[in-house]
Amino acid sequence: MAHGRPRTGPTQPVYSYANAIRESVWVDTGLDGEGNGKRDRVAADIIRPREPAAAGQKVPVIMDASPYYSCCGRGNENQVKTYDKNGKPVQFPLYYDNYFVPRGYAVVLVDLAGTNRSDGCVDVGGPSDITSAKAVIDWLNGRAKGYSSRTGGQAATASWANGSVGMIGKSWDGTIANGVAATGVAGLKTVVPISAISSWYDYYFAQGAALYDGGPDALAGDVESRNAQANCSAEQQRLRDGAPRDGDWTSAWQQRDYAADAAKVKASVFLVHGMEDLNVRTKNFGQWWDALAAHGVQRKVWLSQTGHVDPFDYRRSAWVDTLHQWFDHYLMGVDNGIDRAPMADIERTPDHWTTDAVWPAPGTAATEVQLDPGSGNGLGTLGVAPPAAGSTETYTDDPSQSETDWSAQVDQANNDKVAFTTGVLKRDLRLSGSGTVTLTATSSTTSAHLSAVLVDLGPATIRNYGGDGEGITTLNTKSCWGESTSGDSACFYDTAADTTNVNFTVFSRGWADLGHYAPSLHGVPLTPGQPYTITLRLAASDHVVPAGHRLALIVAGTDNGLIVAPDTTPTVSVDLAHSSADLPLVGGYPALIRAVGPGPVTHPVGRTLSGVRGAPRMSRLP
């Protein structure tokens, strides 16, 4: 308990935000990233209620560690930190301070090493990033040294903190929360990663196929402070050396794989992700979730139809209420039942949500689905009958085509893709979790990329995740969430769902470089004409293909806009007798049989379908 509140009922806004204590502390990380012989200090800007401190009562901390507080801003309105003429913090980005400080929480916003007012160098999810945030938790628990200035020797202690910390943040910020949780640091009670990375390799590559045309060194350059730009060339070189553009797994990627350390996680995890997030792609949340589940971590998940969007901007009232309950329970000890509530909230259609007691949904089973040749080139079928020995389908990589183009022409016999489709479903078919597609493929050249996408073929109204707002529209009105001052408003622009009518929806994706077929993720040049077997991991999702729609699995080469093309243009032949998909079907094989039903699969010839046109412009900023 922080200050004698009862253990039932929500915390109330009983403390003054206007009179809250606002201060900055620089915490010794123990690192010397710049190599100048001086230990790095990271800046932590703090706002906390004055009244508990005056009464000798201690409070818990909500913490957001970020590289974006000066370069790029946070939230839909790109807020940055501001300071008065004496360097005292004035604006704390986002609403956490406005809403939670009056309810008895401290909010601590940390500048990651090498950014804003912190020493050190940005290392993009590596030891510097993680240690700079972890050190602040250690300081809050009396295990690290803090100072009242960046260079001075006057000690600062966190005598006002009760040692309980909850980390939160979107994208890179949430990624740091994952990474710090994976250290098992004492005092971290919960993390709320929003659209966050669990393995930096899987941000930049998909089984050897490059997702972006730059590496972490470029990302560091986007966020580092002027001081870091002048003094961190050695770290930049280490980033380049450790992350070669060939897609090979290195020790640097191992160092930035938090899912591998899930056994160390002691904090509860409230995970949030957009199922159409094409920046931090959903493989990151799926593998993190599975790793946490394997180690019995207390967890909860929200999955929206949006892209890379914060829940504050698509389900605001419910989000703030749920987050309030979550922090009250895990940081204040309030027995409000949030730990016994349904585990998963899933957006089915814009602004319509359902819940599941556990996730993936009960009864989900990895179900083998066969890939059969069809009546024309590239028009295969997806079902339960195994293909005849020697059955093949062939496509030629066309890097100008994307998953949108393939889906729009799903029933056309083109040579740039193979579409395996079911007939019209007799019953709803739900997929919940992560699947795989195993392909035995032969390339005509020394390199080849593979894409596999799951598509719901049928009319629907969905969020326009390919639009500028990735599924939301920002309105001209505002609503307020907490208390304001002249320098820090609690009022933010409202949003609404940006929707579009489509005839198909791509809902899960997987990509790979065929030369990285080995589990070790070390690529080799292909021998033309030689078959290779590789299993593509489909990104986690939760989608219901309704009765009357069809389910398609499209296999092709370069997914334009989402992966980088290989250095050749291969023709790829897929051996269907040695290929299949394992899909996470709710109800397993019986559900598939009931949904597919008897009867032949027909392909409506010549139709062109409409969907979300194109992926959002690829951003290097997670």
Helices and strands as residue ranges (DSSP letters): E 21-28, E 41-48, H 50-54, E 59-66, E 82-83, E 89-91, H 96-100, G 101-103, E 106-111, H 127-140, E 146-147, E 155-156, E 161-170, H 172-181, E 188-194, H 201-204, E 205-206, E 209-210, H 216-223, H 226-231, H 233-242, H 251-255, G 259-264, E 268-274, H 283-294, E 299-304, G 311-313, H 316-332, G 338-340, E 344-349, E 352-356, E 364-376, E 379-383, E 392-396, H 403-408, E 417-421, E 429-433, E 436-443, E 449-463, E 472-480, E 491-497, E 499-513, G 514-516, E 531-537, E 541-545, E 550-556, E 571-575, G 576-578, E 580-586, H 588-596
